[in-house]
Amino acid sequence: MAQVPQRFFDALAVRAWCGLSLRALGRAREEIDAINVYPVADGDTGTNLYLTVESAAAAVEAVFAAHEVDAGAGDAEDGPSLADAAGAMAHGALIGARGNSGTILAQLLRGMAQVLSARGDSPHTGGSGLRAALRHAAESARNAVARPVEGTVLTVASAAADAADGAGDDCAEVARAAYEGARAALAATPGQLPVLERAGVVDAGGHGLVTVLAALVETCTGRPPETGAVLHARVEHGDAPPADECAAAGADEDGPAFEVIYLLEAEDAAVARLRQRLDALGDSLVVVGGDGLWNVHVHVDDAGAAVEAGVEAGRPYRIRITHFGHGDVHTTGAERPPRERAQRAVVAVVPGEGLAELYAGAGATTLLARPGEPPVSGELVQAVRRAHAREVVLLPNDAELRHTAAAAAEQARTEGVRVALIPTRSAVQGIAALAVHEAERRFDEDVVAMTSAAGATRHAEVTVAERQSWTTAGICQAGDVLGLIDGDVAVIGPDVSRVAATVLDRMLSAGGELVTLVLGDGAPQDVADQLEARVREAYLAVDTVVYRGGRQGALLLVGVE
């Protein structure tokens, strides 16, 4: 179905732009990956840009879904405002930013959102507002990079803003001008960066931005740019060169050994000091964000020092460290033989660091889901790839992630991996499934056994209500302790221990042999002892096992098998 043109740039336009950008980057991902030679020829720029936009799009969809729920309850009449949608887009991109180019794209989107949100309660903006947003985006992205280099996505962004300045006050005119300006700048990038010229390619990050701007044109006009494909990857409009050819042309034997990325909660002054320290440690430094939340990206030889600097500045989390190993991005000699695939692996989404250690100790490949930051399908696909197995059992451990996990499984199957999705709705069901996993069994038999174990495990959680709302157990107030059994609120009370005991009694009233308790960081210290004692005294044939889940969102997870 053709895209409906947007006369003004409003919340619906933000939503459409994110969706169109995601689809366009999905189509261009492999081509962009193939020409990735700068700053490191690691062949993942297209994938990183896709994951960044996927996170932005998911955040925007969540805002629209929340307004639909409120409208159904009579709390809201209209959809989200332009400021709501733009802010969600920026926040989603920030927390999901991957790699050097993804981090810069996140800052570009944040820069646009700052201008669009500044319009207050206005439901939309015209060409002048879109033009100002593109200009601020280019400037803020350049300021976020410690040592800006011409011939990169920064150059392309500046050219887009320059071209938009000469357009009229219609959104479509501004979008088309920005796209054409960016496209021309992209074609010129090999003349600005010798590494691109040697490889015979345009800048990969710039190519990704042009793709996103082409989606902006389609959002504003209802049609993609008439030129069709944004630009062939090889200079002079040839075919994209093989990825290994680009890697050889862009390799740097003296480059840093690690890429370090993390989210950071910190004050502005501490981040200013962090920038100076990380700039002395390595290169490709990009720090984006604000209002207490930052995304930090740097290439260093001492990954520990980079993380330690974050600890001194504030609270780093979602830390990702990638080793630029031999035979990949910094070497041009003989490559190592590819690592042999395992026959079978388990990939699990887990809500806390403690559970991640537990699952990893049992042999699973884990993906950490922070409270309020559910993983997107691209991150699940990456986790399946990390597992490096012919057969994968996927445990989403959250009812809300079932469709996301199904999309990831489908993508992995197209890459030749046999994937079985077990619809676990809680991490305690995943623990039960993992306990009966046997890699030596036939795949179908293993999946059936794990599915049966998960299905036989009732799950509950104890958490705190964030606001007043209607529940299946009545009306709760903000701050009330809630006990949820199999996803539905069953108990409302003022005390964590009493609510937990009531939940446990109700679950064990139907029988059980094993109780699993997973304590979150916010749970009272003695709640596990009290519950264990209760089981010993009232349920003689039932065993109890306790784990520390860390920062998992819920105060307590309960499983009964």
C-alpha positions as CSV (number, residue, x, y, z in Angstrom):
1,M,0.0,0.0,0.0
2,A,1.4,3.4,-1.0
3,Q,2.5,5.7,1.8
4,V,0.1,8.6,2.5
5,P,1.9,11.9,2.0
6,Q,2.3,14.1,5.2
7,R,1.4,17.8,4.6
8,F,2.8,18.7,8.0
9,F,5.4,16.9,10.1
10,D,3.5,15.6,13.1
11,A,3.5,12.5,15.3
12,L,2.1,10.3,12.5
13,A,4.9,11.5,10.3
14,V,7.5,10.5,12.9
15,R,5.9,7.1,13.1
16,A,5.8,6.6,9.4
17,W,9.4,7.9,9.0
18,C,10.7,5.4,11.5
19,G,8.8,2.5,9.9
20,L,9.9,3.4,6.3
21,S,13.5,3.9,7.5
22,L,13.6,0.5,9.1
23,R,12.3,-1.2,6.0
24,A,14.7,0.7,3.8
25,L,17.7,-0.1,6.0
26,G,16.6,-3.7,6.1
27,R,16.8,-3.8,2.3
28,A,20.2,-2.0,2.2
29,R,21.8,-3.6,5.3
30,E,23.9,-6.1,3.5
31,E,25.1,-3.6,0.9
32,I,26.1,-1.1,3.6
33,D,27.8,-3.8,5.7
34,A,29.8,-4.8,2.6
35,I,31.3,-1.4,2.1
36,N,32.1,-0.7,5.7
37,V,35.8,0.2,5.8
38,Y,35.9,3.3,8.1
39,P,36.6,3.8,11.0
40,V,37.0,0.0,11.3
41,A,36.4,-2.5,8.6
42,D,34.2,-4.7,10.7
43,G,31.4,-5.1,8.2
44,D,28.5,-4.2,10.5
45,T,27.5,-0.6,9.8
46,G,24.3,-1.5,8.0
47,T,23.3,-3.9,10.8
48,N,24.1,-1.4,13.5
49,L,22.1,1.3,11.8
50,Y,19.2,-1.1,11.4
51,L,19.3,-2.1,15.1
52,T,19.4,1.6,16.1
53,V,16.4,2.5,14.0
54,E,14.5,-0.6,15.1
55,S,14.9,0.5,18.7
56,A,13.7,4.0,17.8
57,A,10.7,2.6,15.9
58,A,9.8,0.3,18.8
59,A,9.8,3.2,21.2
60,V,7.5,5.3,19.0
61,E,5.1,2.4,18.6
62,A,5.0,2.0,22.4
63,V,4.0,5.6,22.8
64,F,1.1,5.2,20.3
65,A,0.1,2.0,22.0
66,A,0.0,3.7,25.4
67,H,-2.2,6.4,24.0
68,E,-4.6,3.9,22.5
69,V,-4.9,2.2,25.9
70,D,-5.5,5.6,27.6
71,A,-8.1,6.5,25.0
72,G,-9.9,3.1,25.6
73,A,-10.0,3.9,29.3
74,G,-11.4,7.4,28.6
75,D,-8.2,9.2,29.7
76,A,-7.2,10.6,26.4
77,E,-8.9,11.7,23.2
78,D,-6.1,12.3,20.9
79,G,-2.9,10.4,19.9
80,P,0.6,11.4,21.1
81,S,1.9,14.9,20.4
82,L,4.8,15.7,18.0
83,A,7.0,16.2,21.1
84,D,5.9,12.8,22.5
85,A,6.7,10.9,19.3
86,A,9.9,12.8,18.6
87,G,11.1,12.3,22.1
88,A,10.3,8.6,22.0
89,M,12.2,8.2,18.7
90,A,15.3,9.9,20.2
91,H,15.2,7.9,23.4
92,G,14.7,4.6,21.6
93,A,17.6,5.4,19.3
94,L,19.8,6.4,22.2
95,I,19.3,3.2,24.3
96,G,19.5,1.0,21.2
97,A,22.4,2.7,19.4
98,R,25.0,0.2,18.1
99,G,28.4,0.9,16.7
100,N,30.0,4.2,15.6
101,S,27.5,5.1,12.9
102,G,24.5,4.0,15.0
103,T,25.6,6.2,17.9
104,I,26.0,9.2,15.5
105,L,22.6,8.5,14.0
106,A,21.1,8.4,17.5
107,Q,22.5,11.9,18.1
108,L,21.1,13.1,14.7
109,L,17.7,11.9,15.7
110,R,18.1,13.5,19.2
111,G,19.1,16.8,17.7
112,M,16.0,16.7,15.5
113,A,13.8,15.8,18.5
114,Q,15.1,18.7,20.5
115,V,13.9,21.2,17.9
116,L,10.6,19.4,17.2
117,S,9.9,19.0,21.0
118,A,10.7,22.7,21.6
119,R,7.5,23.6,19.7
120,G,5.6,22.8,22.9
121,D,2.0,21.8,22.4
122,S,2.0,22.4,18.7
123,P,0.6,19.3,17.0
124,H,2.8,19.7,13.9
125,T,5.5,21.7,12.2
126,G,6.0,22.9,8.6
127,G,9.1,23.1,6.4
128,S,10.8,25.7,8.5
129,G,10.6,23.5,11.6
130,L,11.9,20.5,9.7
131,R,14.7,22.6,8.2
132,A,15.7,23.8,11.7
133,A,15.6,20.3,13.0
134,L,18.0,19.0,10.3
135,R,20.4,21.9,11.0
136,H,20.5,21.2,14.7
137,A,20.8,17.5,14.1
138,A,23.9,18.0,12.0
139,E,25.5,20.4,14.5
140,S,24.8,18.3,17.6
141,A,26.1,15.1,15.9
142,R,29.4,16.9,15.0
143,N,29.7,18.2,18.5
144,A,29.3,14.7,19.9
145,V,32.3,13.3,18.0
146,A,35.6,13.9,19.7
147,R,37.6,14.3,16.5
148,P,35.3,14.9,13.5
149,V,36.5,13.6,10.1
150,E,35.3,14.8,6.8
151,G,34.1,12.2,4.2
152,T,31.9,10.5,6.8
153,V,28.3,10.6,7.9
154,L,29.0,13.9,9.6
155,T,29.8,15.5,6.2
156,V,26.7,14.0,4.7
157,A,24.5,15.3,7.5
158,S,26.0,18.8,7.1
159,A,25.4,18.8,3.4
160,A,21.8,17.7,4.0
161,A,21.2,20.6,6.3
162,D,22.9,23.1,3.9
163,A,20.7,21.9,1.1
164,A,17.6,22.1,3.2
165,D,18.4,25.7,4.1
166,G,17.8,26.7,0.4
167,A,14.4,24.9,0.2
168,G,11.0,26.5,0.6
169,D,8.6,26.1,3.5
170,D,6.9,22.9,2.4
171,C,8.0,19.7,4.2
172,A,8.2,17.8,1.0
173,E,10.5,20.4,-0.6
174,V,12.8,20.4,2.5
175,A,13.0,16.6,2.6
176,R,13.8,16.4,-1.1
177,A,16.5,19.1,-0.9
178,A,18.1,17.4,2.2
179,Y,18.1,14.0,0.4
180,E,19.6,15.4,-2.8
181,G,22.2,17.3,-0.9
182,A,23.1,14.3,1.2
183,R,23.3,12.1,-1.9
184,A,25.7,14.4,-3.7
185,A,27.9,14.6,-0.6
186,L,27.9,10.9,-0.3
187,A,29.2,10.5,-3.8
188,A,32.1,12.9,-3.0
189,T,33.2,11.0,0.2
190,P,35.9,8.9,-1.6
191,G,37.7,12.1,-2.5
192,Q,37.8,13.1,1.1
193,L,38.9,9.9,2.8
194,P,41.8,7.9,1.2
195,V,40.7,4.7,2.8
196,L,37.4,5.0,0.8
197,E,39.2,5.8,-2.4
198,R,41.5,2.8,-2.0
199,A,38.5,0.5,-1.5
200,G,36.5,2.2,-4.3
201,V,33.5,2.7,-2.1
202,V,31.4,5.5,-0.5
203,D,31.2,6.0,3.2
204,A,29.0,3.3,4.8
205,G,27.5,5.5,7.5
206,G,26.8,8.2,5.0
207,H,25.1,5.7,2.8
208,G,22.9,4.7,5.7
209,L,21.9,8.3,6.4
210,V,21.0,8.9,2.7
211,T,18.8,5.8,3.0
212,V,17.1,7.3,6.1
213,L,16.6,10.6,4.3
214,A,15.1,8.8,1.3
215,A,12.5,7.4,3.7
216,L,11.9,11.0,4.9
217,V,11.1,12.0,1.3
218,E,8.7,9.1,1.1
219,T,7.1,10.1,4.4
220,C,6.5,13.7,3.2
221,T,5.5,13.0,-0.4
222,G,4.0,9.5,-0.3
223,R,6.6,8.3,-2.9
224,P,10.2,7.3,-2.7
225,P,12.7,9.5,-4.5
226,E,12.5,9.3,-8.3
227,T,16.1,8.3,-8.5
228,G,15.2,4.9,-7.0
229,A,18.2,3.3,-5.2
230,V,20.1,5.9,-3.2
231,L,23.5,5.2,-4.6
232,H,25.4,2.2,-5.7
233,A,28.0,1.3,-3.2
234,R,31.0,1.3,-5.5
235,V,32.3,4.6,-6.8
236,E,31.3,5.4,-10.4
237,H,28.1,3.3,-9.9
238,G,29.6,-0.1,-10.1
239,D,28.6,-3.1,-8.0
240,A,29.4,-3.3,-4.3
241,P,32.9,-4.9,-3.8
242,P,33.2,-8.0,-1.8
243,A,33.3,-7.5,1.9
244,D,36.8,-9.1,2.2
245,E,38.1,-6.7,-0.4
246,C,36.9,-3.7,1.5
247,A,38.3,-5.1,4.8
248,A,41.7,-5.5,3.2
249,A,41.6,-1.9,1.9
250,G,40.4,-0.5,5.2
251,A,42.5,-2.6,7.6
252,D,44.7,-0.8,10.1
253,E,47.2,-3.1,11.9
254,D,47.9,-0.4,14.5
255,G,44.2,0.3,15.4
256,P,42.8,-0.3,18.9
257,A,41.9,-3.8,19.9
258,F,38.4,-3.3,21.4
259,E,35.2,-1.5,20.7
260,V,33.5,-0.5,24.0
261,I,29.9,0.7,24.2
262,Y,27.7,1.4,27.2
263,L,24.8,3.4,28.4
264,L,25.7,5.8,31.2
265,E,23.6,7.5,33.9
266,A,25.7,10.6,34.8
267,E,25.7,14.4,35.3
268,D,26.9,16.7,32.5
269,A,30.0,17.7,34.4
270,A,31.1,14.1,34.9
271,V,30.5,13.4,31.2
272,A,32.8,16.3,30.2
273,R,35.6,14.8,32.3
274,L,34.8,11.3,30.8
275,R,35.2,12.6,27.3
276,Q,38.7,13.9,28.1
277,R,39.7,10.6,29.7
278,L,38.4,8.4,26.9
279,D,39.8,10.6,24.2
280,A,43.3,10.0,25.8
281,L,42.6,6.3,25.9
282,G,41.6,5.6,22.3
283,D,39.8,6.9,19.2
284,S,36.4,6.9,17.4
285,L,35.0,8.5,20.6
286,V,31.3,9.4,20.4
287,V,29.3,10.4,23.4
288,V,25.7,11.2,22.8
289,G,22.6,11.9,24.9
290,G,21.8,14.3,27.7
291,D,19.4,14.8,30.6
292,G,21.3,12.3,32.7
293,L,21.4,9.4,30.1
294,W,24.3,9.0,27.7
295,N,25.5,6.4,25.1
296,V,29.2,6.1,25.1
297,H,31.2,4.6,22.2
298,V,35.0,4.3,21.9
299,H,37.7,2.1,20.4
300,V,40.5,1.4,22.8
301,D,43.3,-1.1,23.7
302,D,42.3,-1.2,27.3
303,A,38.6,-2.1,27.5
304,G,38.8,-2.3,31.3
305,A,40.0,1.3,31.6
306,A,37.2,2.5,29.4
307,V,34.6,0.9,31.5
308,E,36.3,2.0,34.7
309,A,36.2,5.6,33.5
310,G,32.4,5.2,33.1
311,V,32.1,3.9,36.6
312,E,33.9,6.9,37.9
313,A,31.6,9.2,35.9
314,G,28.3,7.5,36.9
315,R,26.6,4.2,36.4
316,P,27.4,2.4,33.2
317,Y,25.2,-0.5,32.1
318,R,24.3,-2.5,29.0
319,I,28.1,-2.8,28.5
320,R,29.2,-4.3,25.2
321,I,32.9,-5.1,24.4
322,T,33.9,-6.3,21.0
323,H,37.3,-7.6,20.3
324,F,38.8,-6.7,16.9
325,G,40.5,-10.1,16.7
326,H,43.2,-11.4,14.4
327,G,42.1,-12.0,10.8
328,D,39.2,-9.7,10.9
329,V,39.6,-5.9,10.9
330,H,43.1,-4.9,11.7
331,T,45.1,-7.5,9.8
332,T,45.6,-8.2,6.2
333,G,47.5,-11.5,6.4
334,A,46.1,-15.0,6.3
335,E,42.8,-15.4,8.0
336,R,42.1,-17.9,10.8
337,P,39.8,-20.7,9.8
338,P,36.2,-20.0,10.8
339,R,35.1,-21.4,14.1
340,E,33.2,-24.6,13.8
341,R,29.5,-24.3,14.6
342,A,28.1,-26.1,17.6
343,Q,25.3,-28.5,16.9
344,R,22.8,-26.9,19.4
345,A,22.5,-23.9,21.6
346,V,20.0,-22.2,23.9
347,V,19.5,-18.5,23.5
348,A,17.6,-16.8,26.4
349,V,16.4,-13.3,27.2
350,V,17.0,-12.6,30.9
351,P,15.8,-9.7,33.1
352,G,18.8,-9.3,35.4
353,E,22.6,-9.8,35.8
354,G,22.2,-12.5,38.3
355,L,20.0,-14.6,36.1
356,A,22.3,-13.9,33.1
357,E,25.1,-15.5,35.1
358,L,22.9,-18.4,36.1
359,Y,21.8,-19.1,32.5
360,A,25.3,-18.6,31.1
361,G,26.6,-21.1,33.7
362,A,24.1,-23.6,32.4
363,G,25.5,-23.1,28.8
364,A,23.0,-20.6,27.4
365,T,23.8,-17.6,25.3
366,T,22.0,-14.7,27.1
367,L,20.6,-11.3,26.1
368,L,20.0,-8.9,29.0
369,A,16.7,-7.1,29.1
370,R,16.8,-4.1,31.3
371,P,13.5,-2.9,33.0
372,G,11.7,-0.7,30.5
373,E,14.1,-1.6,27.7
374,P,12.9,-4.8,26.0
375,P,15.2,-6.1,23.3
376,V,14.2,-5.7,19.6
377,S,14.2,-8.5,17.1
378,G,17.5,-7.5,15.6
379,E,19.2,-7.9,19.0
380,L,17.7,-11.4,19.3
381,V,19.0,-12.3,15.8
382,Q,22.5,-11.1,16.9
383,A,22.3,-13.3,20.0
384,V,21.4,-16.3,17.8
385,R,24.4,-15.5,15.6
386,R,26.7,-15.3,18.7
387,A,25.5,-18.7,19.7
388,H,27.0,-20.0,16.4
389,A,25.0,-23.2,16.3
390,R,23.2,-25.2,13.6
391,E,20.2,-25.6,16.0
392,V,18.9,-23.0,18.5
393,V,16.2,-23.1,21.2
394,L,15.0,-19.6,21.8
395,L,13.6,-18.7,25.3
396,P,12.0,-15.2,25.3
397,N,11.0,-15.4,29.0
398,D,8.4,-12.7,28.6
399,A,4.9,-12.9,27.1
400,E,5.3,-9.4,25.6
401,L,8.4,-10.7,23.6
402,R,6.7,-13.6,21.9
403,H,6.1,-11.8,18.6
404,T,9.5,-10.1,18.7
405,A,11.1,-13.5,19.3
406,A,9.0,-15.1,16.5
407,A,10.3,-12.4,14.0
408,A,13.9,-13.1,15.1
409,A,13.4,-16.8,14.7
410,E,12.1,-16.3,11.2
411,Q,15.1,-14.1,10.3
412,A,17.6,-16.7,11.7
413,R,15.9,-19.5,9.7
414,T,16.6,-17.5,6.5
415,E,20.3,-17.6,7.5
416,G,20.2,-21.4,7.7
417,V,19.7,-21.9,11.4
418,R,17.1,-24.3,12.7
419,V,15.3,-22.4,15.4
420,A,12.6,-23.6,17.8
421,L,10.8,-20.9,19.9
422,I,9.5,-22.0,23.3
423,P,7.0,-19.4,24.4
424,T,8.3,-19.0,28.0
425,R,6.5,-16.2,29.8
426,S,8.9,-15.8,32.7
427,A,12.5,-16.4,33.5
428,V,11.5,-19.1,36.0
429,Q,9.9,-21.1,33.2
430,G,13.1,-20.7,31.2
431,I,15.0,-22.1,34.2
432,A,12.8,-25.1,34.2
433,A,13.2,-25.6,30.5
434,L,17.0,-25.2,30.7
435,A,17.2,-27.8,33.5
436,V,15.9,-30.6,31.2
437,H,17.9,-29.5,28.1
438,E,20.1,-32.2,26.7
439,A,22.0,-31.4,23.6
440,E,22.7,-35.0,22.8
441,R,19.0,-35.7,22.2
442,R,17.3,-35.4,18.8
443,F,16.3,-31.7,18.4
444,D,12.6,-32.3,18.3
445,E,12.8,-34.5,21.5
446,D,14.8,-31.8,23.3
447,V,12.3,-29.1,22.3
448,V,9.4,-31.2,23.4
449,A,11.0,-31.9,26.8
450,M,11.9,-28.2,27.4
451,T,8.4,-27.0,26.3
452,S,6.8,-29.5,28.7
453,A,8.9,-28.4,31.6
454,A,8.2,-24.8,31.0
455,G,4.5,-25.4,30.6
456,A,4.4,-27.3,33.8
457,T,5.9,-24.4,35.7
458,R,3.4,-21.8,37.1
459,H,5.0,-18.4,37.4
460,A,4.3,-15.3,39.5
461,E,6.0,-12.0,40.4
462,V,5.8,-9.5,43.2
463,T,6.2,-5.9,42.1
464,V,5.2,-2.3,43.1
465,A,2.4,-0.4,41.3
466,E,3.7,2.7,39.5
467,R,0.2,4.4,39.3
468,Q,-3.4,4.0,40.1
469,S,-5.1,1.5,37.9
470,W,-7.8,-1.1,37.6
471,T,-6.7,-4.7,38.0
472,T,-8.3,-8.2,38.1
473,A,-8.0,-8.0,41.9
474,G,-9.5,-4.5,42.2
475,I,-8.1,-0.9,42.2
476,C,-4.5,-0.4,43.1
477,Q,-2.8,2.8,44.1
478,A,0.7,3.9,43.3
479,G,3.1,2.3,45.7
480,D,0.9,-0.8,46.4
481,V,2.6,-4.2,46.3
482,L,1.1,-6.4,43.6
483,G,1.2,-10.2,43.4
484,L,0.7,-11.4,39.8
485,I,0.1,-15.1,39.1
486,D,0.4,-16.3,35.5
487,G,0.4,-12.7,34.4
488,D,-2.8,-11.5,36.2
489,V,-2.9,-9.4,39.4
490,A,-4.1,-11.8,42.2
491,V,-3.1,-9.9,45.3
492,I,-2.9,-6.3,46.3
493,G,-1.3,-5.3,49.7
494,P,1.0,-2.9,51.5
495,D,3.8,-5.4,52.5
496,V,6.1,-7.3,50.2
497,S,6.5,-10.3,52.5
498,R,2.8,-10.8,53.2
499,V,1.9,-10.4,49.5
500,A,4.6,-12.9,48.5
501,A,3.4,-15.4,51.1
502,T,-0.2,-15.1,49.9
503,V,1.0,-15.6,46.3
504,L,3.0,-18.7,47.3
505,D,0.1,-20.2,49.2
506,R,-2.3,-19.8,46.3
507,M,0.2,-21.3,43.8
508,L,1.0,-24.3,46.1
509,S,-2.7,-25.0,46.8
510,A,-2.8,-26.7,43.4
511,G,0.3,-28.8,44.4
512,G,4.0,-28.7,43.5
513,E,7.3,-30.3,44.1
514,L,9.8,-27.4,43.7
515,V,9.6,-23.6,44.4
516,T,12.0,-21.3,42.6
517,L,12.6,-17.8,44.1
518,V,14.5,-15.1,42.2
519,L,15.1,-12.0,44.3
520,G,15.5,-8.6,42.7
521,D,17.8,-5.9,44.1
522,G,14.8,-4.1,45.8
523,A,13.5,-7.1,47.7
524,P,13.7,-7.1,51.5
525,Q,16.7,-9.0,52.7
526,D,14.7,-11.5,54.8
527,V,11.9,-12.3,52.4
528,A,13.6,-15.4,51.0
529,D,14.2,-16.8,54.5
530,Q,10.6,-16.2,55.5
531,L,9.3,-17.9,52.3
532,E,11.7,-20.8,52.7
533,A,10.6,-21.3,56.3
534,R,6.9,-21.2,55.2
535,V,7.4,-23.9,52.6
536,R,9.3,-26.1,55.1
537,E,6.6,-25.8,57.8
538,A,3.4,-26.0,55.6
539,Y,4.5,-28.0,52.5
540,L,6.6,-30.9,53.7
541,A,7.4,-32.5,50.3
542,V,8.3,-29.3,48.5
543,D,11.9,-28.2,47.9
544,T,13.0,-24.5,47.5
545,V,15.8,-23.0,45.6
546,V,16.8,-19.3,45.7
547,Y,18.7,-17.2,43.2
548,R,19.7,-13.5,43.1
549,G,18.4,-11.9,40.0
550,G,20.0,-8.4,40.3
551,R,18.3,-5.4,38.7
552,Q,15.4,-7.4,37.2
553,G,12.5,-5.0,37.6
554,A,10.3,-7.2,39.7
555,L,11.0,-7.5,43.4
556,L,10.5,-11.3,43.3
557,L,9.9,-14.0,40.7
558,V,8.3,-17.2,41.8
559,G,8.1,-20.5,39.9
560,V,6.3,-23.7,41.1
561,E,6.9,-27.0,39.3
